[in-house]
Amino acid sequence: MQRQSLEPALESLERSNLRRHRHTVERFPEQASHAEVIVEGRRLVDFSSNDYLGLAAHPALAAAMAGCASRCGSGSGASHLISGHGLEHAALEEELAAFTGRERALAFSTGYMANLGVMSALADRGEAVLLDRLSHASLIDGGLLSGARLRRYPHCDAAAARRMLAESPRPPAVLATDGVFSMDGDIAPLAELARAARAHRAWLIVDDAHGIGVVGPNGRGVLESAGLTADDVPVLVGTLGKAFGSFGAFVAGSAALIELLVHKARSYIYTTALPQPVAAAAREALRTAQRESWRRERALELTRRFRAAAGQAGVPLAESATPIQPVPIGSAGAALLAQQALREAGFWVVAIRAPTVPVGRERLRVTLTAAHNEDQVDALVEALSRVCLDSLECRPQ
Ligand SMILES: Cc1ncc(COP(=O)(O)O)c(C=O)c1O
């Protein structure tokens, strides 16, 4: 971009209602429920976080982090392959492997970096990579980084994915999908995708950033709920900064896969290792999530309550049984107005606009967590129905 184009580019974003503004959000203020935040001086109920289990404010995680910081300090000091790999990382990886039922796991600093690393390690230049059209940006960027030829199949259309795999002139290297789609809350047709990938000998990568900890009878994610094994889905990506209330991410798979990533995933190799106190908090989150399984049930129960009440109030909803509940609004301008109206009513619900979602499919992304209570959910639905009445583009149905 040329230097003189900077201001016009920002003005153009502003004109099309696509300019982003960061707001300072004070989390977990004293004498408030854990679902409350203070946004620029105003106390609001937060329906926008990915803290599905309400673990981010859990005292056990904070204690694990503080205890580890007093023993190990705040920084890792180096990358994993130099001298930054500590006991907490090793233990976290073993526990993640056990939790996901895989031979090994590799801890990355973020989910974005995990996807960059795994995609670029498994897809070679010129090979074909197939992605769901609504895949997360990090899967797309990982595919681009690999130099592979990226193709996208229609959202959740496993038959189209199979057809595209069959039509590929060279055997495709990778088929990748989100488990739970981050902006839609729906779940990929994993059994069909696993069959298609196996038939065409492609790697299947499932990024379960929003499913792990929440979905499945034991919270082990979308693969558990679909009854799929490591054989069906050889590469599983999970995050630690969402349901697990801490930070970081992991790839879980066979011992050979992890060994390859240690050698080839540049976003693992060429970066400072995650601070050990963060790994200690993530370990505690894994234990707490399993011990306090009511958190998962609570988030799902409140999700069902939200859907039932919203349905009755005529608030339009997308098909989603997960705590991610998008309310379609239609345009960036209308979504921003709806966000503002909800803010005035006491709720922090962020408008999701292009390019995060396709143009014309702007929405409010409501997320339910174990930290909410029934009154907060009911009050949100009431406010949403008023907002929808006021918006030409979001009429109650
Ligand atoms: C599907 C998906 N994958 C990966 C990521 C990236 O994870 P992280 O925030 O740990 O970088 C996100 C969200 O941020 C996501 O929604």
The ligand as a Gaussian input file, in Angstrom:
#p B3LYP/6-31G(d) Opt

LIG

0 1
 C      -11.791000     -21.957000      14.643000
 C      -10.665000     -21.197000      15.242000
 N       -9.422000     -21.660000      15.094000
 C       -8.367000     -21.021000      15.604000
 C       -8.517000     -19.863000      16.317000
 C       -7.312000     -19.170000      16.843000
 O       -7.092000     -19.506000      18.184000
 P       -6.245000     -18.543000      19.111000
 O       -7.165000     -17.476000      19.566000
 O       -5.736000     -19.419000      20.200000
 O       -5.138000     -18.001000      18.241000
 C       -9.816000     -19.348000      16.518000
 C      -10.094000     -18.115000      17.274000
 O       -9.422000     -17.291000      17.655000
 C      -10.904000     -20.027000      15.963000
 O      -12.128000     -19.538000      16.092000

